[in-house]
Amino acid sequence: MNLHVRNQPNFLAGLLFILLGTGFGYGATRYELGSAAQMGPGFFPLALGILLALFGGLTLLRSISPLDDQEEIEQAPLKPLILILAAITLFAVLMIPLGLVLASVVLILISTLASHEFSWRYALITMLVLIVMCYLIFIYGLGLPIPVWPRGF
C-alpha cells in the first residue's frame, strides 16, 4: 500500500490538530472527569481534545485521498515572521515599564516593517487608531489596571 500526501498543508494541519487534541485530552485527565450528568472540570476539555484529534484525523486522511487537490507548502518568508514575533515579544516585555501607549508604538512600528507595502503615513494612522481603540476598550471600558504611560511620566 503506497500512501502519497497530495495536500501538504492539510497533512501538517491534521498532524497539528491530532497532537494538540491529544495533548489537551491528556491534560484534562489530571482533573476530575465526572459523568455526563455531573460533569467535572476535566470533562469539557477532554471532549474538546477528543473532537480536535478526530477532526485532525479526518483532515489528515483527506490529505492523502486521491480526491483532494494537489498542493505543496511554499517557503515562508522569514523576515516578516521574525519581525512580528519580535514585535509581540517586545510589547509584552515593555508593557509595564513603558505603558500601553509607548509599548503599542513599538509593536505597531515593528509590525508595519514586516509588510512589503510599508509607508510611514499608514503606520502613523494605524498607530493612532489602534492606541485610541486600546485605551477606550481596555482602560476606559474594561477598567484593566494597565499602565498607560511610564511611571513618573
MDTraj code that builds the backbone (N, CA, C; nanometers):
import mdtraj as md
import numpy as np

residues = "MET ASN LEU HIS VAL ARG ASN GLN PRO ASN PHE LEU ALA GLY LEU LEU PHE ILE LEU LEU GLY THR GLY PHE GLY TYR GLY ALA THR ARG TYR GLU LEU GLY SER ALA ALA GLN MET GLY PRO GLY PHE PHE PRO LEU ALA LEU GLY ILE LEU LEU ALA LEU PHE GLY GLY LEU THR LEU LEU ARG SER ILE SER PRO LEU ASP ASP GLN GLU GLU ILE GLU GLN ALA PRO LEU LYS PRO LEU ILE LEU ILE LEU ALA ALA ILE THR LEU PHE ALA VAL LEU MET ILE PRO LEU GLY LEU VAL LEU ALA SER VAL VAL LEU ILE LEU ILE SER THR LEU ALA SER HIS GLU PHE SER TRP ARG TYR ALA LEU ILE THR MET LEU VAL LEU ILE VAL MET CYS TYR LEU ILE PHE ILE TYR GLY LEU GLY LEU PRO ILE PRO VAL TRP PRO ARG GLY PHE".split()
xyz = np.array([
    [0.0850, -0.1182, 0.0000],
    [0.0000, 0.0000, 0.0000],
    [0.0889, 0.1236, 0.0000],
    [0.0727, 0.2071, -0.1006],
    [0.1552, 0.3256, -0.1164],
    [0.0710, 0.4497, -0.0852],
    [0.1039, 0.5185, 0.0253],
    [0.0324, 0.6402, 0.0621],
    [0.1099, 0.7605, 0.0100],
    [0.0408, 0.8449, -0.0607],
    [0.1029, 0.9649, -0.1154],
    [0.0288, 1.0874, -0.0615],
    [0.1017, 1.1777, -0.0008],
    [0.0417, 1.3007, 0.0507],
    [0.0187, 1.3942, -0.0663],
    [-0.1067, 1.4197, -0.0941],
    [-0.1409, 1.5073, -0.2052],
    [-0.1468, 1.6530, -0.1621],
    [-0.1883, 1.6773, -0.0391],
    [-0.2071, 1.8143, 0.0086],
    [-0.1245, 1.8328, 0.1362],
    [-0.0040, 1.8867, 0.1212],
    [0.0860, 1.9010, 0.2353],
    [0.0321, 1.9928, 0.3452],
    [-0.0290, 2.1083, 0.3132],
    [-0.0828, 2.1917, 0.4213],
    [-0.1888, 2.1190, 0.5048],
    [-0.2782, 2.0453, 0.4390],
    [-0.3799, 1.9700, 0.5127],
    [-0.3176, 1.8584, 0.5962],
    [-0.2141, 1.7955, 0.5431],
    [-0.1466, 1.6888, 0.6158],
    [-0.0848, 1.7431, 0.7448],
    [-0.0118, 1.8531, 0.7336],
    [0.0516, 1.9118, 0.8515],
    [-0.0512, 1.9688, 0.9492],
    [-0.1588, 2.0278, 0.8974],
    [-0.2649, 2.0776, 0.9857],
    [-0.3294, 1.9615, 1.0600],
    [-0.3523, 1.8513, 0.9909],
    [-0.4092, 1.7336, 1.0562],
    [-0.3193, 1.6807, 1.1663],
    [-0.1893, 1.6736, 1.1395],
    [-0.0947, 1.6300, 1.2426],
    [-0.0965, 1.7242, 1.3628],
    [-0.0991, 1.8533, 1.3359],
    [-0.1018, 1.9518, 1.4439],
    [-0.2287, 1.9370, 1.5278],
    [-0.3430, 1.9201, 1.4629],
    [-0.4695, 1.9030, 1.5356],
    [-0.4669, 1.7760, 1.6203],
    [-0.4121, 1.6695, 1.5654],
    [-0.4034, 1.5434, 1.6407],
    [-0.3150, 1.5626, 1.7642],
    [-0.1998, 1.6253, 1.7453],
    [-0.1089, 1.6479, 1.8583],
    [-0.1712, 1.7383, 1.9642],
    [-0.2318, 1.8476, 1.9221],
    [-0.2947, 1.9390, 2.0183],
    [-0.4129, 1.8730, 2.0885],
    [-0.4966, 1.8055, 2.0129],
    [-0.6117, 1.7385, 2.0723],
    [-0.5703, 1.6316, 2.1714],
    [-0.4680, 1.5541, 2.1349],
    [-0.4181, 1.4508, 2.2252],
    [-0.3577, 1.5139, 2.3502],
    [-0.2826, 1.6212, 2.3337],
    [-0.2220, 1.6893, 2.4481],
    [-0.3258, 1.7466, 2.5422],
    [-0.4260, 1.8146, 2.4865],
    [-0.5317, 1.8713, 2.5715],
    [-0.6135, 1.7612, 2.6375],
    [-0.6406, 1.6559, 2.5625],
    [-0.7143, 1.5433, 2.6200],
    [-0.6381, 1.4797, 2.7352],
    [-0.5085, 1.4600, 2.7148],
    [-0.4264, 1.4022, 2.8210],
    [-0.4203, 1.4961, 2.9415],
    [-0.4036, 1.6258, 2.9164],
    [-0.4006, 1.7227, 3.0260],
    [-0.5308, 1.7275, 3.1032],
    [-0.6415, 1.7044, 3.0358],
    [-0.7723, 1.7071, 3.1013],
    [-0.7898, 1.5904, 3.1964],
    [-0.7163, 1.4810, 3.1747],
    [-0.7315, 1.3647, 3.2630],
    [-0.6725, 1.3896, 3.4015],
    [-0.5987, 1.4982, 3.4187],
    [-0.5461, 1.5335, 3.5506],
    [-0.6558, 1.5886, 3.6416],
    [-0.7666, 1.6281, 3.5826],
    [-0.8800, 1.6812, 3.6579],
    [-0.9882, 1.5747, 3.6681],
    [-1.0774, 1.5938, 3.7612],
    [-1.1885, 1.5001, 3.7770],
    [-1.2807, 1.5124, 3.6560],
    [-1.3144, 1.3983, 3.5955],
    [-1.3976, 1.3993, 3.4761],
    [-1.5462, 1.4035, 3.5088],
    [-1.5867, 1.3330, 3.6111],
    [-1.7289, 1.3265, 3.6438],
    [-1.8029, 1.2397, 3.5436],
    [-1.9284, 1.2705, 3.5225],
    [-2.0112, 1.1963, 3.4266],
    [-2.0835, 1.2961, 3.3371],
    [-2.1580, 1.2429, 3.2408],
    [-2.2318, 1.3323, 3.1518],
    [-2.3387, 1.4100, 3.2283],
    [-2.3936, 1.3507, 3.3331],
    [-2.4956, 1.4182, 3.4127],
    [-2.4341, 1.5203, 3.5089],
    [-2.3173, 1.4873, 3.5652],
    [-2.2485, 1.5781, 3.6567],
    [-2.1033, 1.5905, 3.6112],
    [-2.0819, 1.6830, 3.5206],
    [-1.9502, 1.6983, 3.4602],
    [-1.8519, 1.7599, 3.5586],
    [-1.7324, 1.7020, 3.5606],
    [-1.6248, 1.7576, 3.6397],
    [-1.5473, 1.8588, 3.5564],
    [-1.4463, 1.9226, 3.6158],
    [-1.3705, 2.0255, 3.5433],
    [-1.2895, 1.9709, 3.4260],
    [-1.2641, 1.8426, 3.4188],
    [-1.1874, 1.7855, 3.3089],
    [-1.2718, 1.7323, 3.1955],
    [-1.4033, 1.7248, 3.2129],
    [-1.4911, 1.6635, 3.1129],
    [-1.4908, 1.7409, 2.9810],
    [-1.5161, 1.8707, 2.9897],
    [-1.5271, 1.9520, 2.8679],
    [-1.3936, 1.9608, 2.7932],
    [-1.2788, 1.9881, 2.8605],
    [-1.1519, 1.9886, 2.7865],
    [-1.1191, 1.8532, 2.7244],
    [-1.1551, 1.7429, 2.7922],
    [-1.1314, 1.6107, 2.7353],
    [-1.2155, 1.5916, 2.6097],
    [-1.3420, 1.6298, 2.6163],
    [-1.4295, 1.6159, 2.4998],
    [-1.3793, 1.7006, 2.3833],
    [-1.3360, 1.8240, 2.4111],
    [-1.2838, 1.9091, 2.3042],
    [-1.1535, 1.8540, 2.2472],
    [-1.0672, 1.7991, 2.3332],
    [-0.9431, 1.7386, 2.2867],
    [-0.9693, 1.6207, 2.1953],
    [-1.0653, 1.5373, 2.2340],
    [-1.1004, 1.4219, 2.1505],
    [-1.1564, 1.4680, 2.0166],
    [-1.2456, 1.5679, 2.0189],
    [-1.3022, 1.6201, 1.8932],
    [-1.1945, 1.6804, 1.8040],
    [-1.1017, 1.7531, 1.8635],
    [-0.9950, 1.8130, 1.7845],
    [-0.9060, 1.7056, 1.7228],
    [-0.8741, 1.6026, 1.7994],
    [-0.7920, 1.4929, 1.7458],
    [-0.8664, 1.4199, 1.6343],
    [-0.9966, 1.3971, 1.6506],
    [-1.0749, 1.3321, 1.5445],
    [-1.0803, 1.4184, 1.4183],
    [-1.1013, 1.5474, 1.4372],
    [-1.1025, 1.6397, 1.3238],
    [-0.9670, 1.6385, 1.2538],
    [-0.8585, 1.6328, 1.3318],
    [-0.7248, 1.6236, 1.2742],
    [-0.7056, 1.4959, 1.1954],
    [-0.7588, 1.3859, 1.2484],
    [-0.7502, 1.2590, 1.1763],
    [-0.8225, 1.2641, 1.0433],
    [-0.9408, 1.3243, 1.0426],
    [-1.0155, 1.3380, 0.9165],
    [-0.9410, 1.4273, 0.8176],
    [-0.8841, 1.5360, 0.8670],
    [-0.8078, 1.6264, 0.7804],
    [-0.6860, 1.5551, 0.7232],
    [-0.6180, 1.4776, 0.8069],
    [-0.5006, 1.4034, 0.7628],
    [-0.5392, 1.2996, 0.6575],
    [-0.6474, 1.2256, 0.6825],
    [-0.6923, 1.1254, 0.5848],
    [-0.7318, 1.1900, 0.4527],
    [-0.7942, 1.3055, 0.4614],
    [-0.8343, 1.3746, 0.3390],
    [-0.7117, 1.4170, 0.2585],
    [-0.6027, 1.4504, 0.3277],
    [-0.4830, 1.4971, 0.2576],
    [-0.4173, 1.3871, 0.1747],
    [-0.4427, 1.2608, 0.2069],
    [-0.3848, 1.1513, 0.1282],
    [-0.4856, 1.0916, 0.0303],
    [-0.6058, 1.1475, 0.0297],
    [-0.7095, 1.0993, -0.0606],
    [-0.6806, 1.1444, -0.2033],
    [-0.7053, 1.0580, -0.3005],
    [-0.6854, 1.0996, -0.4403],
    [-0.7849, 1.2071, -0.4840],
    [-0.8884, 1.2298, -0.4045],
    [-0.9880, 1.3315, -0.4387],
    [-0.9435, 1.4716, -0.3978],
    [-0.8447, 1.4815, -0.3096],
    [-0.8003, 1.6124, -0.2620],
    [-0.7100, 1.6781, -0.3662],
    [-0.7112, 1.8102, -0.3673],
    [-0.6273, 1.8853, -0.4606],
    [-0.4802, 1.8684, -0.4255],
    [-0.3971, 1.8641, -0.5273],
    [-0.2528, 1.8555, -0.5060],
    [-0.2039, 1.9946, -0.4661],
    [-0.1350, 2.0025, -0.3513],
    [-0.0826, 2.1315, -0.3058],
    [0.0402, 2.1067, -0.2194],
    [0.1434, 2.1847, -0.2450],
    [0.2656, 2.1724, -0.1662],
    [0.2861, 2.3001, -0.0858],
    [0.3618, 2.2869, 0.0217],
    [0.3896, 2.4015, 0.1077],
    [0.4990, 2.4849, 0.0443],
    [0.4742, 2.6145, 0.0388],
    [0.5735, 2.7065, -0.0153],
    [0.6669, 2.7513, 0.0965],
    [0.7831, 2.7987, 0.0586],
    [0.8788, 2.8511, 0.1546],
    [0.8221, 2.9801, 0.2133],
    [0.8107, 2.9849, 0.3445],
    [0.7585, 3.1038, 0.4116],
    [0.8685, 3.2086, 0.4230],
    [0.8351, 3.3347, 0.3976],
    [0.9351, 3.4399, 0.4155],
    [0.9648, 3.4580, 0.5645],
    [1.0920, 3.4527, 0.6019],
    [1.1298, 3.4563, 0.7424],
    [1.1303, 3.5970, 0.8012],
    [1.1629, 3.6985, 0.7222],
    [1.1725, 3.8345, 0.7755],
    [1.0407, 3.8799, 0.8400],
    [0.9256, 3.8694, 0.7724],
    [0.8021, 3.9120, 0.8378],
    [0.7690, 3.8302, 0.9628],
    [0.7949, 3.7012, 0.9576],
    [0.7675, 3.6158, 1.0725],
    [0.8501, 3.6582, 1.1933],
    [0.9781, 3.6812, 1.1717],
    [1.0663, 3.7219, 1.2813],
    [1.0274, 3.8596, 1.3340],
    [0.9943, 3.9529, 1.2444],
    [0.9556, 4.0875, 1.2884],
    [0.8262, 4.0859, 1.3703],
    [0.7282, 4.0077, 1.3276],
    [0.6009, 4.0014, 1.4010],
    [0.6221, 3.9381, 1.5380],
    [0.6972, 3.8281, 1.5444],
    [0.7250, 3.7650, 1.6739],
    [0.8041, 3.8577, 1.7655],
    [0.9003, 3.9305, 1.7093],
    [0.9784, 4.0257, 1.7890],
    [0.8896, 4.1382, 1.8401],
    [0.7987, 4.1868, 1.7559],
    [0.7097, 4.2956, 1.7964],
    [0.6201, 4.2528, 1.9123],
    [0.5632, 4.1342, 1.9042],
    [0.4750, 4.0854, 2.0104],
    [0.5538, 4.0632, 2.1390],
    [0.6737, 4.0074, 2.1268],
    [0.7570, 3.9835, 2.2448],
    [0.7967, 4.1155, 2.3109],
    [0.8390, 4.2116, 2.2311],
    [0.8756, 4.3415, 2.2866],
    [0.7566, 4.4114, 2.3516],
    [0.6398, 4.3996, 2.2916],
    [0.5198, 4.4585, 2.3510],
    [0.4952, 4.4005, 2.4898],
    [0.5066, 4.2699, 2.5017],
    [0.4838, 4.2050, 2.6311],
    [0.5881, 4.2468, 2.7337],
    [0.7126, 4.2574, 2.6906],
    [0.8204, 4.2940, 2.7827],
    [0.8129, 4.4414, 2.8221],
    [0.7727, 4.5268, 2.7288],
    [0.7741, 4.6714, 2.7523],
    [0.6447, 4.7280, 2.8098],
    [0.5398, 4.6476, 2.8188],
    [0.4094, 4.6987, 2.8637],
    [0.4170, 4.7634, 3.0018],
    [0.4756, 4.6972, 3.0989],
    [0.4796, 4.7512, 3.2351],
    [0.5753, 4.8703, 3.2454],
    [0.7000, 4.8585, 3.1965],
    [0.7883, 4.9742, 3.2146],
    [0.7521, 5.0958, 3.1291],
    [0.7013, 5.0753, 3.0080],
    [0.6718, 5.1886, 2.9200],
    [0.5254, 5.2288, 2.9167],
    [0.4354, 5.1397, 2.9541],
    [0.2930, 5.1696, 2.9478],
    [0.2329, 5.1310, 2.8133],
    [0.1016, 5.1344, 2.8099],
    [0.0264, 5.0910, 2.6920],
    [0.0604, 5.1708, 2.5672],
    [0.0700, 5.3015, 2.5790],
    [0.0883, 5.3865, 2.4613],
    [0.2244, 5.3616, 2.3960],
    [0.3324, 5.3702, 2.4719],
    [0.4653, 5.3551, 2.4124],
    [0.4933, 5.2108, 2.3698],
    [0.4442, 5.1127, 2.4454],
    [0.4605, 4.9730, 2.4046],
    [0.3842, 4.9464, 2.2748],
    [0.2692, 5.0089, 2.2596],
    [0.1917, 4.9945, 2.1354],
    [0.2633, 5.0590, 2.0183],
    [0.3286, 5.1725, 2.0421],
    [0.4060, 5.2376, 1.9365],
    [0.5148, 5.1426, 1.8865],
    [0.5878, 5.0802, 1.9787],
    [0.6929, 4.9848, 1.9412],
    [0.6322, 4.8681, 1.8627],
    [0.5225, 4.8123, 1.9135],
    [0.4560, 4.6994, 1.8477],
    [0.4156, 4.7340, 1.7054],
    [0.3526, 4.8474, 1.6876],
    [0.2995, 4.8840, 1.5561],
    [0.4115, 4.9189, 1.4586],
    [0.5133, 4.9904, 1.5056],
    [0.6236, 5.0254, 1.4155],
    [0.6978, 4.9020, 1.3662],
    [0.7288, 4.8097, 1.4555],
    [0.7999, 4.6892, 1.4137],
    [0.7100, 4.6026, 1.3249],
    [0.5815, 4.5933, 1.3588],
    [0.4888, 4.5117, 1.2784],
    [0.4723, 4.5672, 1.1379],
    [0.4641, 4.6987, 1.1256],
    [0.4463, 4.7551, 0.9917],
    [0.5717, 4.7385, 0.9060],
    [0.6882, 4.7258, 0.9699],
    [0.8104, 4.6992, 0.8931],
    [0.8069, 4.5602, 0.8282],
    [0.7234, 4.4718, 0.8800],
    [0.7122, 4.3374, 0.8240],
    [0.6385, 4.3369, 0.6904],
    [0.5648, 4.4423, 0.6632],
    [0.4883, 4.4491, 0.5388],
    [0.5770, 4.4943, 0.4235],
    [0.5552, 4.4363, 0.3077],
    [0.6291, 4.4795, 0.1894],
    [0.5698, 4.6079, 0.1319],
    [0.4557, 4.6513, 0.1868],
    [0.3899, 4.7739, 0.1426],
    [0.3992, 4.8820, 0.2494],
    [0.5118, 4.8879, 0.3219],
    [0.5292, 4.9806, 0.4334],
    [0.5243, 5.1256, 0.3865],
    [0.4515, 5.2077, 0.4615],
    [0.4553, 5.3526, 0.4410],
    [0.4381, 5.4185, 0.5777],
    [0.5101, 5.5283, 0.5972],
    [0.5027, 5.5975, 0.7264],
    [0.3629, 5.6524, 0.7526],
    [0.2972, 5.6987, 0.6498],
    [0.1617, 5.7531, 0.6665],
    [0.0671, 5.6447, 0.7188],
    [0.0720, 5.5292, 0.6571],
    [-0.0122, 5.4165, 0.7001],
    [0.0223, 5.3742, 0.8427],
    [0.1518, 5.3705, 0.8739],
    [0.1953, 5.3295, 1.0077],
    [0.1451, 5.4274, 1.1136],
    [0.1537, 5.5567, 1.0863],
    [0.1098, 5.6571, 1.1847],
    [-0.0420, 5.6570, 1.2032],
    [-0.1150, 5.6410, 1.0946],
    [-0.2620, 5.6347, 1.1055],
    [-0.3037, 5.5100, 1.1828],
    [-0.2429, 5.3960, 1.1496],
    [-0.2716, 5.2709, 1.2198],
    [-0.2389, 5.2841, 1.3676],
    [-0.1246, 5.3444, 1.3975],
    [-0.0810, 5.3615, 1.5353],
    [-0.1823, 5.4455, 1.6136],
    [-0.2224, 5.5561, 1.5583],
    [-0.3172, 5.6448, 1.6267],
    [-0.4501, 5.5746, 1.6521],
    [-0.5040, 5.5103, 1.5510],
    [-0.6336, 5.4425, 1.5643],
    [-0.6256, 5.3291, 1.6667],
    [-0.5220, 5.2457, 1.6578],
    [-0.5106, 5.1314, 1.7493],
    [-0.4876, 5.1742, 1.8942],
    [-0.4061, 5.2766, 1.9149],
    [-0.3808, 5.3220, 2.0522],
    [-0.5079, 5.3807, 2.1129],
    [-0.5809, 5.4589, 2.0376],
    [-0.7072, 5.5140, 2.0886],
    [-0.8066, 5.4022, 2.1178],
    [-0.8175, 5.3051, 2.0276],
    [-0.9106, 5.1934, 2.0489],
    [-0.8699, 5.1105, 2.1709],
    [-0.7404, 5.0816, 2.1845],
    [-0.6932, 5.0046, 2.3009],
    [-0.7222, 5.0792, 2.4300],
    [-0.6992, 5.2090, 2.4304],
    [-0.7277, 5.2878, 2.5507],
    [-0.8769, 5.2837, 2.5828],
    [-0.9600, 5.3066, 2.4833],
    [-1.1047, 5.3083, 2.5066],
    [-1.1565, 5.1723, 2.5527],
    [-1.1074, 5.0650, 2.4939],
    [-1.1575, 4.9319, 2.5281],
    [-1.1005, 4.8824, 2.6606],
    [-0.9675, 4.8832, 2.6730],
    [-0.9045, 4.8177, 2.7881],
    [-0.8962, 4.9054, 2.9131],
    [-0.8688, 5.0320, 2.8970],
    [-0.8540, 5.1196, 3.0133],
    [-0.9893, 5.1779, 3.0532],
    [-1.0555, 5.2434, 2.9604],
    [-1.1822, 5.3100, 2.9918],
    [-1.2978, 5.2105, 3.0044],
    [-1.3129, 5.1243, 2.9048],
    [-1.4274, 5.0326, 2.9023],
    [-1.4189, 4.9206, 3.0038],
    [-1.3083, 4.8470, 3.0038],
    [-1.2941, 4.7314, 3.0927],
    [-1.2298, 4.7665, 3.2268],
    [-1.1659, 4.8818, 3.2346],
    [-1.1030, 4.9245, 3.3595],
    [-0.9850, 4.8380, 3.4007],
    [-0.9115, 4.7834, 3.3041],
    [-0.7963, 4.6993, 3.3370],
    [-0.6848, 4.7840, 3.3976],
    [-0.6152, 4.7292, 3.4968],
    [-0.5089, 4.8066, 3.5623],
    [-0.3777, 4.8034, 3.4826],
    [-0.3840, 4.8515, 3.3613],
    [-0.2665, 4.8561, 3.2743],
    [-0.2120, 4.9982, 3.2792],
    [-0.0800, 5.0138, 3.3001],
    [-0.0263, 5.1499, 3.2977],
    [-0.0369, 5.2085, 3.1567],
    [-0.0819, 5.3323, 3.1486],
    [-0.0982, 5.3963, 3.0192],
    [0.0341, 5.4601, 2.9749],
    [0.1057, 5.5182, 3.0686],
    [0.2339, 5.5840, 3.0424],
    [0.3391, 5.5274, 3.1354],
    [0.4677, 5.5518, 3.1098],
    [0.5705, 5.5072, 3.2033],
    [0.5540, 5.5750, 3.3391],
    [0.6023, 5.5106, 3.4426],
    [0.5931, 5.5704, 3.5768],
    [0.6726, 5.6995, 3.5787],
    [0.6148, 5.7977, 3.6427],
    [0.6806, 5.9267, 3.6534],
    [0.6683, 6.0125, 3.5291],
    [0.5863, 5.9728, 3.4348],
    [0.5681, 6.0482, 3.3102],
    [0.4649, 6.1552, 3.3275],
])
top = md.Topology()
chain = top.add_chain()
for i, resn in enumerate(residues, 1):
    res = top.add_residue(resn, chain, resSeq=i)
    for name in ("N", "CA", "C"):
        top.add_atom(name, md.element.get_by_symbol(name[0]), res)
traj = md.Trajectory(xyz[None], top)
